Amino acid sequence: MEAHDPQRRTVLRGTLAAGVTLMLFGCKAKQEESLPTSQTGPAPVSEASSAAAPSTKMSQAQAQYQPQPKGTQKCANCTNFIASSNTCKVVEGQVASEGWCIAWVAA
């Protein structure tokens, strides 16, 4: 029968703990990368940066734009909505003030 080596057991436990910790951090990072924008919410885009940069806006199809609101969520009360031109900072084309998309962020 083998004699138990407490120092070896301590090293093995430490290695196991480190491995589990790394695995958990890796899973958390992977999970955050795969979250849809509707859960993480896109960062509002400033008008100055969107005017200077080439268009990186989503198409209305990509944004799942619809011309009617989703409950109380509508373009009119979204941070990304530009009322003076009925446009959006993150979605291409004209949008209705009563519309909604997955990029909606409370104003």
C-alpha positions as CSV (number, residue, x, y, z in Angstrom):
1,M,0.0,0.0,0.0
2,E,1.1,3.5,-0.8
3,A,1.9,6.0,1.9
4,H,0.1,9.3,1.7
5,D,2.2,12.3,0.9
6,P,0.5,15.5,2.3
7,Q,2.8,17.8,0.3
8,R,1.9,16.1,-2.9
9,R,-1.8,16.2,-2.1
10,T,-1.6,19.9,-1.4
11,V,0.1,20.5,-4.8
12,L,-2.6,18.5,-6.5
13,R,-5.4,20.3,-4.8
14,G,-3.8,23.7,-5.7
15,T,-3.5,22.6,-9.3
16,L,-7.1,21.5,-9.4
17,A,-8.3,24.8,-7.9
18,A,-6.2,26.8,-10.4
19,G,-7.6,24.8,-13.3
20,V,-11.2,25.2,-12.2
21,T,-10.7,28.9,-11.7
22,L,-9.2,29.3,-15.2
23,M,-12.0,27.3,-16.7
24,L,-14.6,29.4,-15.0
25,F,-13.0,32.7,-16.2
26,G,-12.8,31.3,-19.7
27,C,-16.5,30.3,-19.7
28,K,-17.5,33.7,-18.4
29,A,-15.5,35.5,-21.1
30,K,-16.9,33.3,-23.8
31,Q,-20.5,33.8,-22.5
32,E,-20.1,37.6,-22.6
33,E,-18.8,37.5,-26.2
34,S,-21.8,35.4,-27.3
35,L,-24.5,37.6,-25.7
36,P,-26.8,39.2,-28.3
37,T,-26.8,43.0,-28.3
38,S,-30.3,43.1,-27.0
39,Q,-28.9,41.8,-23.7
40,T,-25.7,43.8,-23.5
41,G,-27.1,46.9,-25.3
42,P,-25.0,48.7,-27.8
43,A,-23.2,51.8,-26.7
44,P,-24.9,55.0,-27.9
45,V,-23.1,56.6,-30.8
46,S,-22.4,60.3,-30.7
47,E,-23.5,62.4,-33.7
48,A,-20.0,63.8,-34.1
49,S,-18.3,60.4,-34.4
50,S,-21.0,59.0,-36.7
51,A,-20.6,61.9,-39.1
52,A,-16.8,61.7,-39.3
53,A,-16.6,57.9,-39.6
54,P,-17.8,55.8,-42.6
55,S,-21.2,54.2,-42.0
56,T,-21.0,51.3,-39.7
57,K,-24.8,51.2,-39.1
58,M,-26.8,48.1,-39.1
59,S,-29.4,47.5,-41.8
60,Q,-33.0,47.6,-40.6
61,A,-33.2,43.8,-41.2
62,Q,-30.1,43.2,-39.0
63,A,-31.6,45.5,-36.3
64,Q,-35.0,43.6,-36.6
65,Y,-36.6,47.1,-37.0
66,Q,-40.4,47.2,-36.9
67,P,-42.5,50.3,-37.5
68,Q,-44.5,49.8,-34.3
69,P,-43.3,50.0,-30.7
70,K,-42.5,47.1,-28.4
71,G,-44.5,47.9,-25.3
72,T,-43.3,51.2,-24.0
73,Q,-40.0,50.9,-26.0
74,K,-40.0,53.0,-29.1
75,C,-37.6,55.1,-31.2
76,A,-38.9,58.3,-29.7
77,N,-37.6,57.4,-26.2
78,C,-34.3,55.8,-27.4
79,T,-30.9,57.3,-26.9
80,N,-30.0,56.5,-30.5
81,F,-33.0,58.3,-32.1
82,I,-32.4,61.6,-33.9
83,A,-35.8,63.3,-33.9
84,S,-34.9,66.2,-36.2
85,S,-34.3,63.8,-39.1
86,N,-36.2,60.7,-38.1
87,T,-33.0,58.7,-38.3
88,C,-31.0,56.5,-35.9
89,K,-27.4,56.6,-34.8
90,V,-27.0,52.8,-35.3
91,V,-29.6,51.8,-37.9
92,E,-29.6,52.8,-41.5
93,G,-32.3,54.8,-43.2
94,Q,-35.4,56.6,-41.9
95,V,-37.1,55.2,-38.8
96,A,-40.5,56.0,-37.3
97,S,-40.7,57.7,-33.9
98,E,-43.1,54.9,-33.0
99,G,-40.8,52.1,-34.3
100,W,-38.5,49.7,-32.4
101,C,-35.4,47.6,-32.9
102,I,-33.0,45.5,-30.9
103,A,-30.6,48.5,-30.5
104,W,-33.2,50.3,-28.4
105,V,-31.6,51.9,-25.3
106,A,-33.6,54.0,-22.8
107,A,-33.0,57.7,-23.1
